[in-house]
Amino acid sequence: MSHNRRRILGAALALPAALTAADVLSATPAVAAAGGIEAQPWTDLVLEAGVTAPAGAVPQVRLITIAGTAFLQARGSVACNLAADQKIATLPAALRPTGLVRATAPRNNSQGINACRFEVNTSGSLTIYGGNSGNPITWVQFDSVQTVWH
């Protein structure tokens, strides 16, 4: 599957130089279906109690379709205190996957561990894995999260 992701991302990088950012952002779904790029608007995550968004870094997600393949893209960050695997947010109904989706996200570097698992299930629950009482996760940064969506 990673071979297919590389091929798709490589194809995106090989788009004609004449294609401008304005063309990409204004692309219609028909262009995406024909091999172009479609980007949906950013949507805020609904955070669980005890999870907060730092000023200027509201956690958001969107879907981007490149050559017919959808990717979930995230940005922003959260402050938290996760001493166990825990649900931290819910995705809007329109952005829920049909299967389990996983990615890796940066977290506070503690005891040499600087990443955690970002997972979204079919009900839209976003769970962060990897925190424990001896090494709690105190923040998670989403800007590097991009994963194939299904």
Rosetta blueprint (number, residue, H / E / L):
1 M L
2 S H
3 H H
4 N H
5 R H
6 R H
7 R H
8 I H
9 L H
10 G H
11 A H
12 A H
13 L H
14 A L
15 L L
16 P L
17 A L
18 A L
19 L L
20 T L
21 A H
22 A H
23 D H
24 V H
25 L H
26 S L
27 A L
28 T L
29 P H
30 A H
31 V H
32 A H
33 A H
34 A L
35 G L
36 G L
37 I E
38 E E
39 A E
40 Q L
41 P L
42 W L
43 T E
44 D E
45 L L
46 V E
47 L E
48 E L
49 A L
50 G L
51 V L
52 T E
53 A L
54 P L
55 A L
56 G L
57 A L
58 V L
59 P L
60 Q E
61 V E
62 R E
63 L E
64 I E
65 T E
66 I E
67 A L
68 G L
69 T E
70 A E
71 F E
72 L E
73 Q E
74 A E
75 R E
76 G L
77 S E
78 V E
79 A E
80 C E
81 N E
82 L E
83 A L
84 A L
85 D L
86 Q E
87 K E
88 I E
89 A E
90 T E
91 L L
92 P L
93 A H
94 A H
95 L H
96 R L
97 P L
98 T L
99 G L
100 L L
101 V E
102 R E
103 A E
104 T E
105 A E
106 P E
107 R E
108 N E
109 N E
110 S E
111 Q L
112 G L
113 I E
114 N E
115 A E
116 C E
117 R E
118 F E
119 E E
120 V E
121 N L
122 T L
123 S L
124 G L
125 S E
126 L E
127 T E
128 I E
129 Y E
130 G L
131 G L
132 N E
133 S L
134 G L
135 N E
136 P L
137 I E
138 T E
139 W E
140 V E
141 Q E
142 F L
143 D L
144 S L
145 V L
146 Q E
147 T E
148 V E
149 W L
150 H L
